Amino acid sequence: MKELKLNKATERLFDKIKNSNRPSTLRFEDSWLYILQSCRYNGGALKENDEILFYGFKQDNSGIIISNFFGKNKFLISACEYLQDKYNLPIIYKNVKNEDVAKFVKMGFKTYNESENWDDNSKFDDQTFPQRIFNLKKFSEMKGKEYALLRQEINKANRKYSIQCKEYSMKEDRMKIEKLLRKQDKKVPGGYASQSMFLDFESDNDHESLIYTSKNKIIGFMISDRISKKCCAGSGLVYDTDFSGITLLLCQLMAKELIKKGFKFMNLQGSEHKNLDQWKLKFKPKISLINQHLIFTNKNKPYDKLSSIYNKFLIGLSEETWKKGIMKELKNNDILHGDVLDAGAGTGIGARLMKNQGNFKILSVDSSNKMLTTAKHFSDKILNSNLDSLPNIKKKFDLIVSGFDTLNYLDKKRFKKFIDWCSNHVKKGGFVIFDYSTQKLLHKDWKDKRYSQKFGEDKILWEHKYDNKNKLSNTKITFLKNGSKKWTEKHIQYALSPREITGILNGAGFKKTNQRDLEGSSNLKNSNTLVFSFIKK
């Protein structure tokens, strides 16, 4: 698997492979500018023989994006496993045709469940609404009744502003367009980050880059990119927000230039929001491509491999942490019965201890199905789920617990998502109790730390490395038997401050009842593990 940067050489390779595999494509993701835009956060490509896959990262670094690939399905799976091994992040495969979803599910992908989405505003990012493809000639000529209202709108803008267009020059026009883009970004946030890269492209065989003027003042910029011989992508549109009602006119002027180059269709991409989709429907699109996102799940998750030896190596430390932490809080709060959700239940060590101490009905939840095969013996029910995407079940719990640093596997955004879920599923007066590894432990004590554990002929090597840039701790676990390496597994952990934790819980309707050091020290600043108890108000 060869890693490539997104440069001119990779663009030429992309064109060659695309023209060989999909010469008549109409799909927006088959344009080079889309590849650059969707992979703008630390993106790259993976290549093997004549197969290639393009990837990037979500802006908050919470996941990897597969924006396009050309090759066999076996290559796609291998590339996903390679990326997951390297970065240990969820993988989102974008722009999957609805008719192909079932095929990919069989290969180890899954659809979003009801609680999962791209972000809080759109289910599938720019594929929440279909890709809209319109006929350039019909839009340019605007003949017939179906274009009557559109003609009125465009003619009105033309009479008012007398807009002209010409080819964009980086040397002469770039600074003025950047200024427009920053102005537009104030009204439509995010535009600068996603479109500023387009200002590096002047018109050529693949791109048409135009600026628009009104009375010699630059008021807009638009760029298109070749998808295939007959179809181009409407990649970027920048305009002066003081000039109302001009966007359709700008697009019509672009359409006329594209017809001269021999294009028949333009793909306007999908849309995040209904209002944007309604605007695109004004173009009278003749083709709509419906897509969605899938999540790659085929790869083993953290603890899947460790599960086979977990109780041999870690049962002692895990039991000790549970007894000093959560079990002590249950005793101090006189909690001896109730419905419990054990978040990150692992092999069920906490469930077993709670069953021995009181009359609890326990739902054990873990992202690793292999860990739950042991936990089920101590639980009333089990649920295989990530904590930041728990299903919206009707049941409410008296108590939610999470032991042995489980919640350190969630970054701030996912931690908040889990706590918000807890707020909706804990009874009033119910508790959320958990232990949590501190910033001191992850940032300082574990920084570049290596050590091993041995049990007979079995050995585990632990390698911790702190990533200052992304504020996370990488742990590589290697298992050896009789001196021979059997497997490795990578874990990523985060450490929020006590103030951040308390703020998130308070914001979700919880009140802190206790915060203490696991070992009983009064100096919380030097603590390696803190124990938190919150009650639902």
Protein Blocks (a to p, Z undefined) as FASTA:
>chain_A
ZZddddfklmmmmmmmmmmmmmmbcbfklpfklmmmmmmgopacddehjaccdddddfkl
paccdfbdcddfklmmmmmmmmmmmnopacddehiafklmmmmmmnopacddfkbcfblm
bmnlmmlpccddddfklmmnogajklmmmmmmmmmmmmmnopadddddfklmmmmmmmmm
mmmmmmmghklmmmmmmmmpccdfkbccddddeehiafbdcddddfblmbccdfbccddf
klghklmmmmmmmmmmmmmnopabdcebiafbfklmmmmmmnopabdcdddddddfkbcc
ehklmmmmmmmmmmmmmmmmmmmmmmmmmmmnopabdcdddehklnolmmmmmmmmmccd
dddddfblklmmmmmmmcfbdcdddfklcccdfbdcfbdcdeehllmmpcfklmmmmmmm
mmmmccehiacddddddfklmmmmmgopacdddehjbccdddddddfklopaddddddde
ehiafbdcddddddddfklmmmmmmmnopacfbdcdfklpablmlpfbdcdddddZZ
